[in-house]
Amino acid sequence: MTEKEMLNSITSDIIGAAIEVHRALGPGLLESAYMACLAYELRTRGRKVETEVPIPIVYKGIRLECGYRLDMRVDDLVIVEGKATEKLVPINEAQLHSHTKLANLKVGLLINFNVLILKNGIKRIVNNFPD
């Protein structure tokens, strides 16, 4: 399986699991509830899930712990940032881009559970970092 196929498989599982969680719970809950259910759902699908993963900043060769945390990392390859907000704003996507860069990962999903139809609350970003 190529890297692209693997990433597509992981993101497909994440989106499917998020849709299942959203169908069961609907909009209007706290982000933490959705993310806990999503982590459970992904684990039942055989995915490795880590939550609240600390990510440092390396500045001028110095590793600094600045308190940044990924909401979720799946199979060590995909970041999931969950939201339960009225609407996604540009800073949400910018933060996900920054988090993927800091974590040295190419793919991230931004999922806003506070929507009527979940597909309207999902953004997938892909970063192409120089090797």
C-alpha positions as CSV (number, residue, x, y, z in Angstrom):
1,M,0.0,0.0,0.0
2,T,1.4,3.4,-0.9
3,E,1.6,6.3,1.6
4,K,-1.3,8.1,-0.2
5,E,-3.5,4.9,-0.1
6,M,-2.7,4.5,3.6
7,L,-3.5,8.1,4.5
8,N,-6.7,7.9,2.4
9,S,-7.7,4.7,4.3
10,I,-7.1,6.3,7.7
11,T,-8.9,9.5,6.9
12,S,-11.8,7.5,5.4
13,D,-12.1,5.5,8.7
14,I,-11.9,8.7,10.7
15,I,-14.7,10.4,8.7
16,G,-16.8,7.2,8.8
17,A,-16.4,7.0,12.6
18,A,-17.1,10.7,13.0
19,I,-20.3,10.4,11.0
20,E,-21.4,7.5,13.2
21,V,-20.7,9.5,16.4
22,H,-22.6,12.5,15.0
23,R,-25.6,10.3,13.9
24,A,-25.8,9.0,17.5
25,L,-25.2,12.2,19.4
26,G,-26.3,15.0,17.0
27,P,-25.0,18.6,17.4
28,G,-24.9,20.6,20.6
29,L,-22.6,18.8,22.9
30,L,-19.1,19.7,24.1
31,E,-16.1,18.9,21.9
32,S,-14.7,16.6,24.6
33,A,-17.7,14.4,24.4
34,Y,-17.4,14.0,20.6
35,M,-13.7,13.4,20.8
36,A,-14.0,10.7,23.5
37,C,-16.7,8.9,21.4
38,L,-14.6,9.3,18.3
39,A,-11.5,7.8,20.0
40,Y,-13.6,4.9,21.2
41,E,-15.1,4.3,17.7
42,L,-11.7,4.4,16.0
43,R,-10.2,2.0,18.5
44,T,-13.1,-0.5,17.9
45,R,-12.1,-0.2,14.2
46,G,-8.6,-1.3,15.0
47,R,-6.9,2.1,14.8
48,K,-4.2,3.4,17.2
49,V,-5.5,6.5,18.8
50,E,-3.7,9.0,21.0
51,T,-5.4,12.0,22.5
52,E,-4.0,15.3,23.9
53,V,-0.6,14.6,22.4
54,P,2.0,17.2,23.4
55,I,3.9,18.8,20.5
56,P,7.0,20.9,21.2
57,I,8.3,23.8,19.1
58,V,11.8,23.7,17.9
59,Y,13.1,27.2,17.7
60,K,16.7,27.9,16.5
61,G,17.6,24.3,17.4
62,I,16.1,24.5,20.9
63,R,13.1,22.3,21.8
64,L,10.5,24.3,23.7
65,E,7.5,22.8,25.5
66,C,4.9,25.5,24.9
67,G,1.8,23.6,25.9
68,Y,0.6,22.8,22.4
69,R,-1.4,19.6,22.2
70,L,-3.0,17.7,19.3
71,D,-6.6,16.7,20.0
72,M,-6.0,13.3,18.4
73,R,-3.4,11.5,16.4
74,V,-4.5,8.3,14.5
75,D,-2.0,5.6,13.5
76,D,0.9,8.0,14.1
77,L,0.0,9.6,10.7
78,V,-3.1,11.8,10.8
79,I,-4.1,14.6,13.1
80,V,-7.7,15.2,14.1
81,E,-8.7,18.5,15.5
82,G,-12.2,18.5,16.9
83,K,-14.6,21.4,17.3
84,A,-18.1,22.0,18.5
85,T,-18.6,25.6,17.4
86,E,-21.1,27.6,15.4
87,K,-18.9,27.6,12.4
88,L,-15.3,27.0,11.4
89,V,-13.2,30.1,10.9
90,P,-9.9,30.6,9.0
91,I,-7.8,30.5,12.2
92,N,-9.0,26.9,12.8
93,E,-7.6,25.8,9.5
94,A,-4.4,27.8,10.1
95,Q,-3.9,26.1,13.5
96,L,-4.3,22.7,11.9
97,H,-1.7,23.6,9.3
98,S,0.7,24.7,12.1
99,H,0.0,21.5,14.1
100,T,0.7,19.2,11.2
101,K,3.9,21.1,10.5
102,L,5.0,21.0,14.2
103,A,4.2,17.3,14.4
104,N,5.8,16.7,11.0
105,L,2.7,15.0,9.6
106,K,1.2,15.6,6.2
107,V,-2.6,15.1,6.8
108,G,-5.0,16.6,9.2
109,L,-8.8,16.6,9.6
110,L,-10.7,19.4,11.2
111,I,-14.1,18.2,12.3
112,N,-16.8,20.5,13.6
113,F,-19.5,18.4,15.2
114,N,-21.9,21.3,15.8
115,V,-23.5,21.1,12.4
116,L,-26.7,19.4,11.1
117,I,-24.9,17.4,8.4
118,L,-21.4,16.4,9.4
119,K,-19.9,16.4,5.9
120,N,-20.5,20.2,6.1
121,G,-18.2,20.4,9.1
122,I,-15.2,18.5,7.8
123,K,-12.0,20.0,6.3
124,R,-9.1,17.9,5.2
125,I,-5.7,19.5,4.8
126,V,-2.6,18.1,3.2
127,N,0.8,19.7,3.7
128,N,3.7,19.0,1.4
129,F,6.9,19.5,3.4
130,P,10.3,19.5,1.7
131,D,12.2,16.3,2.6
